[in-house]
Each structure stands twice: as C-alpha cells, then as structure tokens.
C-alpha cells in the first residue's frame, strides 16, 4: 500500500512538470504582442488560435508515452518539476530545487517511488516503451545533479519487491 502511494506521488510530480511546461509556453510573454500596433490590432483571435495549437502539441507529447498519465509532482518545498520530455526510450524530467545540500536531496529521493507510481497508470504499456527515467536537478538554472531510474525498479516498487528507501538508495547511487 505504501509503495502504491509513492508511485502515485511520482505520477503527480510528472503531471505538475508537464503542466508547468504547458503554462510557461502559452503565457503572455510573447514579445510580438508588445508593439503599439498590437494595441489597435483586433485580430486577437488568430493569435489565440496559435496558442491553442501549442496546447494541442503539448498534449500530443504525452500521448506518445503509453501508460503515462502526465501527473508528476513532488510533495515538497525543495523540488518542483519543470519539464518532462521523451527521448526514444528515456523520459527526461528536469526538476528545479532550492537547495544544493546533498543530504536534503537524498531525502527527497525517498519519495520518488510514490511520485512515479502516481504518474504511471498502465505499467505494462509504460515499461514496453520507456526503459529509463533521467532526473536532472537544477539550482538557479545550473545542473547540480543528474540521476537515472531504471523503469524496472519502479515496477519492483509497485509490486512490493522493493521498499521506498531501497528505491531511493538505488536512484541516489546513480548520481553523476
């Protein structure tokens, strides 16, 4: 039961990452709308349609990851998911942190299983397409840590063959 909670938490973290990417790409930060002409331009519908297309493309990005719900987040003040991107059989997850303390980061990895379990709604489909998750931890825009997670570890955790602590240890041991 506790393992399922961990995997469910991981799923929420991935969803948050995905949602964060979508909102940052579709925000009002578009400099093309900052000119004086844009104040008198009444063709805003065309501009809005462009953003709708971007939203559709973002949704399609997650459609190509079978068994993945897109709900990944960390129930943490120290970590937040910035982006999730599929590259062949690897899922890259960029995570922003407000600490460089390795002990604090290590503690955060102990909740990783729950978070990942939440984001995987069909383990068989997911493991057929994705073999590795790479977590890239950034602090102030700089990469401070990179770890990988073998998808089989997540499945072992979901099935009760690995504890939350064991999963966290395995992940932390992969750091570079």
ABEGO torsion letter per residue (X at the ends): XAAAAAAAAAAAAAAAAAAAAAAAAABAABAAAABAAAAABAAAAAAAAAAAAAAAAAAAAAAABBGBAGBBBBBBAABBBABBBBBEABBBBBBBBABABAAAAAAAAAAAAAAAAAABABAAAAAAABABBBBBBBBGGBBABBBBBBAAAAAAAAAGABBAAAAAAAAAAABX
